[in-house]
Amino acid sequence: MKTLLATMIFAGSLSSASAATYTIQNWPQDLSKVPCDAWHRNSDGSWTEVATIIVGTNPTSGMVFKDTDEAKIINDKCHH
């Protein structure tokens, strides 16, 4: 039971980390202002949005970018 509880707490902390919300004004230029933990780098080199990004008043989440202007901005900032 303790192991199950610890697993549930750990899983909950992972999901709350991905629940962050960031607000920007200009797409895609301001993506450079979004922290790297808002993205997950996939094995194919694409980036998945794991946070919510609000552009003006429009929320986005779960978007995937590869070989786009968005991917270049994220890659330049976050891929070392």
PDB file with one MODEL, atoms N, CA, C and O in Angstrom:
MODEL        1
ATOM      1  N   MET A   1       0.814  -1.195   0.000  1.00  0.00           N
ATOM      2  CA  MET A   1       0.000   0.000   0.000  1.00  0.00           C
ATOM      3  C   MET A   1       0.861   1.263   0.000  1.00  0.00           C
ATOM      4  O   MET A   1       0.551   2.229  -0.698  1.00  0.00           O
ATOM      5  N   LYS A   2       1.949   1.254   0.789  1.00  0.00           N
ATOM      6  CA  LYS A   2       2.830   2.417   0.828  1.00  0.00           C
ATOM      7  C   LYS A   2       3.457   2.662  -0.537  1.00  0.00           C
ATOM      8  O   LYS A   2       3.619   3.808  -0.956  1.00  0.00           O
ATOM      9  N   THR A   3       3.813   1.572  -1.236  1.00  0.00           N
ATOM     10  CA  THR A   3       4.406   1.717  -2.566  1.00  0.00           C
ATOM     11  C   THR A   3       3.401   2.332  -3.532  1.00  0.00           C
ATOM     12  O   THR A   3       3.755   3.209  -4.320  1.00  0.00           O
ATOM     13  N   LEU A   4       2.157   1.881  -3.475  1.00  0.00           N
ATOM     14  CA  LEU A   4       1.113   2.428  -4.332  1.00  0.00           C
ATOM     15  C   LEU A   4       0.904   3.907  -4.046  1.00  0.00           C
ATOM     16  O   LEU A   4       0.780   4.706  -4.974  1.00  0.00           O
ATOM     17  N   LEU A   5       0.865   4.276  -2.785  1.00  0.00           N
ATOM     18  CA  LEU A   5       0.691   5.676  -2.409  1.00  0.00           C
ATOM     19  C   LEU A   5       1.863   6.520  -2.901  1.00  0.00           C
ATOM     20  O   LEU A   5       1.658   7.610  -3.435  1.00  0.00           O
ATOM     21  N   ALA A   6       3.078   6.034  -2.729  1.00  0.00           N
ATOM     22  CA  ALA A   6       4.257   6.765  -3.196  1.00  0.00           C
ATOM     23  C   ALA A   6       4.215   6.924  -4.708  1.00  0.00           C
ATOM     24  O   ALA A   6       4.568   7.981  -5.231  1.00  0.00           O
ATOM     25  N   THR A   7       3.785   5.876  -5.418  1.00  0.00           N
ATOM     26  CA  THR A   7       3.678   5.946  -6.873  1.00  0.00           C
ATOM     27  C   THR A   7       2.651   6.981  -7.290  1.00  0.00           C
ATOM     28  O   THR A   7       2.878   7.744  -8.230  1.00  0.00           O
ATOM     29  N   MET A   8       1.516   7.011  -6.593  1.00  0.00           N
ATOM     30  CA  MET A   8       0.471   7.978  -6.913  1.00  0.00           C
ATOM     31  C   MET A   8       0.940   9.407  -6.653  1.00  0.00           C
ATOM     32  O   MET A   8       0.649  10.307  -7.440  1.00  0.00           O
ATOM     33  N   ILE A   9       1.653   9.617  -5.571  1.00  0.00           N
ATOM     34  CA  ILE A   9       2.172  10.955  -5.263  1.00  0.00           C
ATOM     35  C   ILE A   9       3.180  11.373  -6.317  1.00  0.00           C
ATOM     36  O   ILE A   9       3.151  12.513  -6.780  1.00  0.00           O
ATOM     37  N   PHE A  10       4.075  10.465  -6.705  1.00  0.00           N
ATOM     38  CA  PHE A  10       5.070  10.775  -7.736  1.00  0.00           C
ATOM     39  C   PHE A  10       4.392  11.087  -9.062  1.00  0.00           C
ATOM     40  O   PHE A  10       4.753  12.061  -9.721  1.00  0.00           O
ATOM     41  N   ALA A  11       3.422  10.285  -9.461  1.00  0.00           N
ATOM     42  CA  ALA A  11       2.704  10.514 -10.719  1.00  0.00           C
ATOM     43  C   ALA A  11       1.976  11.856 -10.674  1.00  0.00           C
ATOM     44  O   ALA A  11       1.941  12.581 -11.668  1.00  0.00           O
ATOM     45  N   GLY A  12       1.396  12.182  -9.521  1.00  0.00           N
ATOM     46  CA  GLY A  12       0.724  13.467  -9.378  1.00  0.00           C
ATOM     47  C   GLY A  12       1.670  14.636  -9.501  1.00  0.00           C
ATOM     48  O   GLY A  12       1.312  15.674 -10.058  1.00  0.00           O
ATOM     49  N   SER A  13       2.883  14.479  -8.983  1.00  0.00           N
ATOM     50  CA  SER A  13       3.856  15.567  -9.097  1.00  0.00           C
ATOM     51  C   SER A  13       4.301  15.749 -10.530  1.00  0.00           C
ATOM     52  O   SER A  13       4.583  16.873 -10.945  1.00  0.00           O
ATOM     53  N   LEU A  14       4.372  14.674 -11.300  1.00  0.00           N
ATOM     54  CA  LEU A  14       4.722  14.794 -12.716  1.00  0.00           C
ATOM     55  C   LEU A  14       3.636  15.524 -13.482  1.00  0.00           C
ATOM     56  O   LEU A  14       3.937  16.394 -14.300  1.00  0.00           O
ATOM     57  N   SER A  15       2.386  15.190 -13.233  1.00  0.00           N
ATOM     58  CA  SER A  15       1.305  15.838 -13.961  1.00  0.00           C
ATOM     59  C   SER A  15       1.170  17.304 -13.558  1.00  0.00           C
ATOM     60  O   SER A  15       0.826  18.133 -14.401  1.00  0.00           O
ATOM     61  N   SER A  16       1.427  17.647 -12.306  1.00  0.00           N
ATOM     62  CA  SER A  16       1.334  19.044 -11.909  1.00  0.00           C
ATOM     63  C   SER A  16       2.481  19.858 -12.502  1.00  0.00           C
ATOM     64  O   SER A  16       2.318  21.052 -12.753  1.00  0.00           O
ATOM     65  N   ALA A  17       3.636  19.237 -12.730  1.00  0.00           N
ATOM     66  CA  ALA A  17       4.742  19.950 -13.361  1.00  0.00           C
ATOM     67  C   ALA A  17       4.390  20.323 -14.792  1.00  0.00           C
ATOM     68  O   ALA A  17       4.804  21.373 -15.285  1.00  0.00           O
ATOM     69  N   SER A  18       3.627  19.463 -15.459  1.00  0.00           N
ATOM     70  CA  SER A  18       3.271  19.741 -16.840  1.00  0.00           C
ATOM     71  C   SER A  18       2.049  20.640 -16.949  1.00  0.00           C
ATOM     72  O   SER A  18       1.646  20.993 -18.058  1.00  0.00           O
ATOM     73  N   ALA A  19       1.449  21.020 -15.823  1.00  0.00           N
ATOM     74  CA  ALA A  19       0.248  21.838 -15.830  1.00  0.00           C
ATOM     75  C   ALA A  19       0.566  23.330 -15.804  1.00  0.00           C
ATOM     76  O   ALA A  19      -0.335  24.143 -15.600  1.00  0.00           O
ATOM     77  N   ALA A  20       1.809  23.700 -16.003  1.00  0.00           N
ATOM     78  CA  ALA A  20       2.190  25.109 -15.977  1.00  0.00           C
ATOM     79  C   ALA A  20       1.529  25.855 -17.136  1.00  0.00           C
ATOM     80  O   ALA A  20       1.234  25.276 -18.182  1.00  0.00           O
ATOM     81  N   THR A  21       1.309  27.133 -16.927  1.00  0.00           N
ATOM     82  CA  THR A  21       0.713  27.992 -17.952  1.00  0.00           C
ATOM     83  C   THR A  21       1.611  29.204 -18.145  1.00  0.00           C
ATOM     84  O   THR A  21       2.060  29.821 -17.178  1.00  0.00           O
ATOM     85  N   TYR A  22       1.864  29.534 -19.393  1.00  0.00           N
ATOM     86  CA  TYR A  22       2.696  30.680 -19.742  1.00  0.00           C
ATOM     87  C   TYR A  22       1.926  31.550 -20.724  1.00  0.00           C
ATOM     88  O   TYR A  22       1.216  31.035 -21.588  1.00  0.00           O
ATOM     89  N   THR A  23       2.063  32.853 -20.596  1.00  0.00           N
ATOM     90  CA  THR A  23       1.371  33.788 -21.478  1.00  0.00           C
ATOM     91  C   THR A  23       2.383  34.545 -22.311  1.00  0.00           C
ATOM     92  O   THR A  23       3.357  35.092 -21.793  1.00  0.00           O
ATOM     93  N   ILE A  24       2.138  34.569 -23.619  1.00  0.00           N
ATOM     94  CA  ILE A  24       2.978  35.336 -24.545  1.00  0.00           C
ATOM     95  C   ILE A  24       2.066  36.181 -25.427  1.00  0.00           C
ATOM     96  O   ILE A  24       0.851  35.982 -25.447  1.00  0.00           O
ATOM     97  N   GLN A  25       2.655  37.119 -26.149  1.00  0.00           N
ATOM     98  CA  GLN A  25       1.863  37.992 -27.017  1.00  0.00           C
ATOM     99  C   GLN A  25       2.064  37.707 -28.505  1.00  0.00           C
ATOM    100  O   GLN A  25       1.127  37.827 -29.294  1.00  0.00           O
ATOM    101  N   ASN A  26       3.285  37.331 -28.889  1.00  0.00           N
ATOM    102  CA  ASN A  26       3.602  37.182 -30.317  1.00  0.00           C
ATOM    103  C   ASN A  26       4.019  35.755 -30.646  1.00  0.00           C
ATOM    104  O   ASN A  26       4.986  35.236 -30.088  1.00  0.00           O
ATOM    105  N   TRP A  27       3.283  35.129 -31.554  1.00  0.00           N
ATOM    106  CA  TRP A  27       3.584  33.768 -32.015  1.00  0.00           C
ATOM    107  C   TRP A  27       4.308  33.858 -33.333  1.00  0.00           C
ATOM    108  O   TRP A  27       3.851  34.608 -34.195  1.00  0.00           O
ATOM    109  N   PRO A  28       5.393  33.161 -33.560  1.00  0.00           N
ATOM    110  CA  PRO A  28       6.093  32.269 -32.655  1.00  0.00           C
ATOM    111  C   PRO A  28       7.266  32.923 -31.933  1.00  0.00           C
ATOM    112  O   PRO A  28       7.930  32.268 -31.130  1.00  0.00           O
ATOM    113  N   GLN A  29       7.537  34.201 -32.200  1.00  0.00           N
ATOM    114  CA  GLN A  29       8.727  34.853 -31.660  1.00  0.00           C
ATOM    115  C   GLN A  29       8.858  34.720 -30.148  1.00  0.00           C
ATOM    116  O   GLN A  29       9.949  34.450 -29.644  1.00  0.00           O
ATOM    117  N   ASP A  30       7.772  34.904 -29.427  1.00  0.00           N
ATOM    118  CA  ASP A  30       7.837  34.885 -27.962  1.00  0.00           C
ATOM    119  C   ASP A  30       8.001  33.488 -27.372  1.00  0.00           C
ATOM    120  O   ASP A  30       8.129  33.351 -26.156  1.00  0.00           O
ATOM    121  N   LEU A  31       8.001  32.446 -28.206  1.00  0.00           N
ATOM    122  CA  LEU A  31       8.276  31.102 -27.681  1.00  0.00           C
ATOM    123  C   LEU A  31       9.659  31.045 -27.050  1.00  0.00           C
ATOM    124  O   LEU A  31       9.925  30.194 -26.201  1.00  0.00           O
ATOM    125  N   SER A  32      10.538  31.951 -27.466  1.00  0.00           N
ATOM    126  CA  SER A  32      11.872  32.002 -26.865  1.00  0.00           C
ATOM    127  C   SER A  32      11.812  32.454 -25.401  1.00  0.00           C
ATOM    128  O   SER A  32      12.784  32.286 -24.664  1.00  0.00           O
ATOM    129  N   LYS A  33      10.691  33.020 -24.978  1.00  0.00           N
ATOM    130  CA  LYS A  33      10.517  33.459 -23.597  1.00  0.00           C
ATOM    131  C   LYS A  33       9.905  32.371 -22.709  1.00  0.00           C
ATOM    132  O   LYS A  33       9.851  32.522 -21.488  1.00  0.00           O
ATOM    133  N   VAL A  34       9.449  31.285 -23.316  1.00  0.00           N
ATOM    134  CA  VAL A  34       8.815  30.195 -22.573  1.00  0.00           C
ATOM    135  C   VAL A  34       9.906  29.264 -22.044  1.00  0.00           C
ATOM    136  O   VAL A  34      10.803  28.895 -22.801  1.00  0.00           O
ATOM    137  N   PRO A  35       9.856  28.878 -20.779  1.00  0.00           N
ATOM    138  CA  PRO A  35      10.888  27.994 -20.215  1.00  0.00           C
ATOM    139  C   PRO A  35      10.939  26.643 -20.922  1.00  0.00           C
ATOM    140  O   PRO A  35       9.933  26.166 -21.448  1.00  0.00           O
ATOM    141  N   CYS A  36      12.097  26.050 -20.926  1.00  0.00           N
ATOM    142  CA  CYS A  36      12.298  24.768 -21.606  1.00  0.00           C
ATOM    143  C   CYS A  36      11.465  23.645 -21.006  1.00  0.00           C
ATOM    144  O   CYS A  36      11.165  22.669 -21.694  1.00  0.00           O
ATOM    145  N   ASP A  37      11.083  23.765 -19.728  1.00  0.00           N
ATOM    146  CA  ASP A  37      10.280  22.693 -19.144  1.00  0.00           C
ATOM    147  C   ASP A  37       8.847  22.677 -19.675  1.00  0.00           C
ATOM    148  O   ASP A  37       8.062  21.806 -19.300  1.00  0.00           O
ATOM    149  N   ALA A  38       8.501  23.621 -20.536  1.00  0.00           N
ATOM    150  CA  ALA A  38       7.197  23.623 -21.195  1.00  0.00           C
ATOM    151  C   ALA A  38       7.174  22.689 -22.404  1.00  0.00           C
ATOM    152  O   ALA A  38       6.134  22.502 -23.036  1.00  0.00           O
ATOM    153  N   TRP A  39       8.333  22.105 -22.718  1.00  0.00           N
ATOM    154  CA  TRP A  39       8.486  21.274 -23.916  1.00  0.00           C
ATOM    155  C   TRP A  39       9.076  19.915 -23.571  1.00  0.00           C
ATOM    156  O   TRP A  39       9.832  19.763 -22.612  1.00  0.00           O
ATOM    157  N   HIS A  40       8.707  18.939 -24.382  1.00  0.00           N
ATOM    158  CA  HIS A  40       9.330  17.611 -24.295  1.00  0.00           C
ATOM    159  C   HIS A  40       9.934  17.310 -25.654  1.00  0.00           C
ATOM    160  O   HIS A  40       9.262  17.388 -26.682  1.00  0.00           O
ATOM    161  N   ARG A  41      11.216  16.966 -25.640  1.00  0.00           N
ATOM    162  CA  ARG A  41      11.896  16.604 -26.901  1.00  0.00           C
ATOM    163  C   ARG A  41      11.616  15.137 -27.190  1.00  0.00           C
ATOM    164  O   ARG A  41      11.895  14.271 -26.361  1.00  0.00           O
ATOM    165  N   ASN A  42      11.070  14.863 -28.354  1.00  0.00           N
ATOM    166  CA  ASN A  42      10.724  13.507 -28.768  1.00  0.00           C
ATOM    167  C   ASN A  42      11.886  12.855 -29.501  1.00  0.00           C
ATOM    168  O   ASN A  42      12.790  13.540 -29.980  1.00  0.00           O
ATOM    169  N   SER A  43      11.860  11.540 -29.587  1.00  0.00           N
ATOM    170  CA  SER A  43      12.964  10.788 -30.197  1.00  0.00           C
ATOM    171  C   SER A  43      13.146  11.111 -31.674  1.00  0.00           C
ATOM    172  O   SER A  43      14.235  10.909 -32.213  1.00  0.00           O
ATOM    173  N   ASP A  44      12.113  11.606 -32.338  1.00  0.00           N
ATOM    174  CA  ASP A  44      12.237  11.956 -33.757  1.00  0.00           C
ATOM    175  C   ASP A  44      12.729  13.389 -33.966  1.00  0.00           C
ATOM    176  O   ASP A  44      12.803  13.864 -35.100  1.00  0.00           O
ATOM    177  N   GLY A  45      13.068  14.079 -32.863  1.00  0.00           N
ATOM    178  CA  GLY A  45      13.572  15.446 -32.950  1.00  0.00           C
ATOM    179  C   GLY A  45      12.482  16.501 -32.852  1.00  0.00           C
ATOM    180  O   GLY A  45      12.787  17.694 -32.839  1.00  0.00           O
ATOM    181  N   SER A  46      11.233  16.097 -32.785  1.00  0.00           N
ATOM    182  CA  SER A  46      10.145  17.060 -32.647  1.00  0.00           C
ATOM    183  C   SER A  46      10.011  17.487 -31.187  1.00  0.00           C
ATOM    184  O   SER A  46      10.594  16.874 -30.293  1.00  0.00           O
ATOM    185  N   TRP A  47       9.243  18.535 -30.962  1.00  0.00           N
ATOM    186  CA  TRP A  47       8.991  19.063 -29.623  1.00  0.00           C
ATOM    187  C   TRP A  47       7.496  19.041 -29.349  1.00  0.00           C
ATOM    188  O   TRP A  47       6.707  19.489 -30.181  1.00  0.00           O
ATOM    189  N   THR A  48       7.098  18.523 -28.190  1.00  0.00           N
ATOM    190  CA  THR A  48       5.701  18.503 -27.783  1.00  0.00           C
ATOM    191  C   THR A  48       5.497  19.495 -26.652  1.00  0.00           C
ATOM    192  O   THR A  48       6.265  19.526 -25.691  1.00  0.00           O
ATOM    193  N   GLU A  49       4.468  20.294 -26.774  1.00  0.00           N
ATOM    194  CA  GLU A  49       4.104  21.276 -25.746  1.00  0.00           C
ATOM    195  C   GLU A  49       3.463  20.528 -24.574  1.00  0.00           C
ATOM    196  O   GLU A  49       2.405  19.919 -24.731  1.00  0.00           O
ATOM    197  N   VAL A  50       4.096  20.572 -23.411  1.00  0.00           N
ATOM    198  CA  VAL A  50       3.577  19.883 -22.228  1.00  0.00           C
ATOM    199  C   VAL A  50       3.009  20.858 -21.205  1.00  0.00           C
ATOM    200  O   VAL A  50       2.553  20.441 -20.140  1.00  0.00           O
ATOM    201  N   ALA A  51       3.031  22.113 -21.507  1.00  0.00           N
ATOM    202  CA  ALA A  51       2.412  23.148 -20.683  1.00  0.00           C
ATOM    203  C   ALA A  51       1.301  23.781 -21.521  1.00  0.00           C
ATOM    204  O   ALA A  51       1.108  23.427 -22.684  1.00  0.00           O
ATOM    205  N   THR A  52       0.589  24.701 -20.927  1.00  0.00           N
ATOM    206  CA  THR A  52      -0.381  25.490 -21.679  1.00  0.00           C
ATOM    207  C   THR A  52       0.260  26.832 -21.974  1.00  0.00           C
ATOM    208  O   THR A  52       0.791  27.489 -21.078  1.00  0.00           O
ATOM    209  N   ILE A  53       0.207  27.230 -23.221  1.00  0.00           N
ATOM    210  CA  ILE A  53       0.726  28.537 -23.612  1.00  0.00           C
ATOM    211  C   ILE A  53      -0.464  29.360 -24.088  1.00  0.00           C
ATOM    212  O   ILE A  53      -1.209  28.951 -24.978  1.00  0.00           O
ATOM    213  N   ILE A  54      -0.621  30.517 -23.481  1.00  0.00           N
ATOM    214  CA  ILE A  54      -1.701  31.419 -23.876  1.00  0.00           C
ATOM    215  C   ILE A  54      -1.091  32.496 -24.753  1.00  0.00           C
ATOM    216  O   ILE A  54      -0.178  33.213 -24.345  1.00  0.00           O
ATOM    217  N   VAL A  55      -1.610  32.595 -25.956  1.00  0.00           N
ATOM    218  CA  VAL A  55      -1.153  33.608 -26.914  1.00  0.00           C
ATOM    219  C   VAL A  55      -2.242  34.669 -26.967  1.00  0.00           C
ATOM    220  O   VAL A  55      -3.308  34.460 -27.547  1.00  0.00           O
ATOM    221  N   GLY A  56      -1.953  35.817 -26.348  1.00  0.00           N
ATOM    222  CA  GLY A  56      -2.998  36.827 -26.200  1.00  0.00           C
ATOM    223  C   GLY A  56      -4.052  36.285 -25.252  1.00  0.00           C
ATOM    224  O   GLY A  56      -3.855  36.287 -24.037  1.00  0.00           O
ATOM    225  N   THR A  57      -5.180  35.816 -25.803  1.00  0.00           N
ATOM    226  CA  THR A  57      -6.227  35.178 -24.995  1.00  0.00           C
ATOM    227  C   THR A  57      -6.515  33.750 -25.458  1.00  0.00           C
ATOM    228  O   THR A  57      -7.433  33.111 -24.944  1.00  0.00           O
ATOM    229  N   ASN A  58      -5.747  33.243 -26.418  1.00  0.00           N
ATOM    230  CA  ASN A  58      -5.995  31.918 -26.987  1.00  0.00           C
ATOM    231  C   ASN A  58      -5.046  30.876 -26.407  1.00  0.00           C
ATOM    232  O   ASN A  58      -3.838  30.956 -26.632  1.00  0.00           O
ATOM    233  N   PRO A  59      -5.565  29.902 -25.666  1.00  0.00           N
ATOM    234  CA  PRO A  59      -4.696  28.862 -25.103  1.00  0.00           C
ATOM    235  C   PRO A  59      -4.347  27.783 -26.119  1.00  0.00           C
ATOM    236  O   PRO A  59      -5.153  27.438 -26.984  1.00  0.00           O
ATOM    237  N   THR A  60      -3.131  27.256 -25.998  1.00  0.00           N
ATOM    238  CA  THR A  60      -2.702  26.113 -26.798  1.00  0.00           C
ATOM    239  C   THR A  60      -2.117  25.084 -25.835  1.00  0.00           C
ATOM    240  O   THR A  60      -1.612  25.435 -24.769  1.00  0.00           O
ATOM    241  N   SER A  61      -2.190  23.835 -26.215  1.00  0.00           N
ATOM    242  CA  SER A  61      -1.533  22.787 -25.440  1.00  0.00           C
ATOM    243  C   SER A  61      -1.448  21.531 -26.294  1.00  0.00           C
ATOM    244  O   SER A  61      -2.303  21.280 -27.142  1.00  0.00           O
ATOM    245  N   GLY A  62      -0.404  20.748 -26.055  1.00  0.00           N
ATOM    246  CA  GLY A  62      -0.241  19.483 -26.752  1.00  0.00           C
ATOM    247  C   GLY A  62       0.212  19.580 -28.193  1.00  0.00           C
ATOM    248  O   GLY A  62       0.238  18.571 -28.897  1.00  0.00           O
ATOM    249  N   MET A  63       0.569  20.765 -28.649  1.00  0.00           N
ATOM    250  CA  MET A  63       1.010  20.914 -30.038  1.00  0.00           C
ATOM    251  C   MET A  63       2.395  20.289 -30.217  1.00  0.00           C
ATOM    252  O   MET A  63       3.209  20.281 -29.293  1.00  0.00           O
ATOM    253  N   VAL A  64       2.646  19.770 -31.406  1.00  0.00           N
ATOM    254  CA  VAL A  64       3.931  19.141 -31.727  1.00  0.00           C
ATOM    255  C   VAL A  64       4.533  19.896 -32.905  1.00  0.00           C
ATOM    256  O   VAL A  64       3.852  20.185 -33.889  1.00  0.00           O
ATOM    257  N   PHE A  65       5.838  20.213 -32.788  1.00  0.00           N
ATOM    258  CA  PHE A  65       6.529  20.962 -33.835  1.00  0.00           C
ATOM    259  C   PHE A  65       7.765  20.220 -34.294  1.00  0.00           C
ATOM    260  O   PHE A  65       8.541  19.721 -33.479  1.00  0.00           O
ATOM    261  N   LYS A  66       7.947  20.149 -35.602  1.00  0.00           N
ATOM    262  CA  LYS A  66       9.165  19.577 -36.186  1.00  0.00           C
ATOM    263  C   LYS A  66       9.394  20.258 -37.521  1.00  0.00           C
ATOM    264  O   LYS A  66       8.481  20.370 -38.340  1.00  0.00           O
ATOM    265  N   ASP A  67      10.616  20.711 -37.734  1.00  0.00           N
ATOM    266  CA  ASP A  67      10.988  21.381 -38.987  1.00  0.00           C
ATOM    267  C   ASP A  67      10.111  22.599 -39.269  1.00  0.00           C
ATOM    268  O   ASP A  67       9.708  22.826 -40.410  1.00  0.00           O
ATOM    269  N   THR A  68       9.821  23.373 -38.242  1.00  0.00           N
ATOM    270  CA  THR A  68       9.021  24.591 -38.364  1.00  0.00           C
ATOM    271  C   THR A  68       9.770  25.743 -37.704  1.00  0.00           C
ATOM    272  O   THR A  68      10.784  25.535 -37.038  1.00  0.00           O
ATOM    273  N   ASP A  69       9.266  26.949 -37.893  1.00  0.00           N
ATOM    274  CA  ASP A  69       9.852  28.102 -37.200  1.00  0.00           C
ATOM    275  C   ASP A  69       9.773  27.908 -35.688  1.00  0.00           C
ATOM    276  O   ASP A  69      10.706  28.257 -34.964  1.00  0.00           O
ATOM    277  N   GLU A  70       8.657  27.352 -35.213  1.00  0.00           N
ATOM    278  CA  GLU A  70       8.493  27.102 -33.786  1.00  0.00           C
ATOM    279  C   GLU A  70       9.560  26.131 -33.283  1.00  0.00           C
ATOM    280  O   GLU A  70      10.180  26.364 -32.246  1.00  0.00           O
ATOM    281  N   ALA A  71       9.769  25.048 -34.020  1.00  0.00           N
ATOM    282  CA  ALA A  71      10.766  24.046 -33.616  1.00  0.00           C
ATOM    283  C   ALA A  71      12.161  24.650 -33.572  1.00  0.00           C
ATOM    284  O   ALA A  71      12.948  24.326 -32.681  1.00  0.00           O
ATOM    285  N   LYS A  72      12.476  25.519 -34.518  1.00  0.00           N
ATOM    286  CA  LYS A  72      13.802  26.153 -34.541  1.00  0.00           C
ATOM    287  C   LYS A  72      13.995  27.020 -33.291  1.00  0.00           C
ATOM    288  O   LYS A  72      15.054  26.974 -32.665  1.00  0.00           O
ATOM    289  N   ILE A  73      12.992  27.797 -32.932  1.00  0.00           N
ATOM    290  CA  ILE A  73      13.082  28.662 -31.754  1.00  0.00           C
ATOM    291  C   ILE A  73      13.273  27.809 -30.485  1.00  0.00           C
ATOM    292  O   ILE A  73      14.137  28.099 -29.657  1.00  0.00           O
ATOM    293  N   ILE A  74      12.460  26.764 -30.349  1.00  0.00           N
ATOM    294  CA  ILE A  74      12.548  25.899 -29.169  1.00  0.00           C
ATOM    295  C   ILE A  74      13.900  25.168 -29.150  1.00  0.00           C
ATOM    296  O   ILE A  74      14.551  25.077 -28.108  1.00  0.00           O
ATOM    297  N   ASN A  75      14.303  24.661 -30.293  1.00  0.00           N
ATOM    298  CA  ASN A  75      15.574  23.928 -30.383  1.00  0.00           C
ATOM    299  C   ASN A  75      16.748  24.838 -30.034  1.00  0.00           C
ATOM    300  O   ASN A  75      17.640  24.438 -29.287  1.00  0.00           O
ATOM    301  N   ASP A  76      16.753  26.050 -30.565  1.00  0.00           N
ATOM    302  CA  ASP A  76      17.847  26.989 -30.281  1.00  0.00           C
ATOM    303  C   ASP A  76      17.944  27.294 -28.786  1.00  0.00           C
ATOM    304  O   ASP A  76      19.045  27.458 -28.260  1.00  0.00           O
ATOM    305  N   LYS A  77      16.812  27.371 -28.105  1.00  0.00           N
ATOM    306  CA  LYS A  77      16.831  27.691 -26.682  1.00  0.00           C
ATOM    307  C   LYS A  77      17.088  26.468 -25.806  1.00  0.00           C
ATOM    308  O   LYS A  77      17.811  26.557 -24.814  1.00  0.00           O
ATOM    309  N   CYS A  78      16.504  25.337 -26.164  1.00  0.00           N
ATOM    310  CA  CYS A  78      16.422  24.209 -25.211  1.00  0.00           C
ATOM    311  C   CYS A  78      17.286  23.003 -25.551  1.00  0.00           C
ATOM    312  O   CYS A  78      17.529  22.175 -24.672  1.00  0.00           O
ATOM    313  N   HIS A  79      17.745  22.870 -26.747  1.00  0.00           N
ATOM    314  CA  HIS A  79      18.516  21.674 -27.090  1.00  0.00           C
ATOM    315  C   HIS A  79      20.005  21.994 -27.014  1.00  0.00           C
ATOM    316  O   HIS A  79      20.542  22.727 -27.845  1.00  0.00           O
ATOM    317  N   HIS A  80      20.645  21.444 -26.023  1.00  0.00           N
ATOM    318  CA  HIS A  80      22.068  21.744 -25.809  1.00  0.00           C
ATOM    319  C   HIS A  80      22.910  20.654 -26.394  1.00  0.00           C
ATOM    320  O   HIS A  80      24.137  20.716 -26.320  1.00  0.00           O
TER     321      HIS A  80
ENDMDL
END
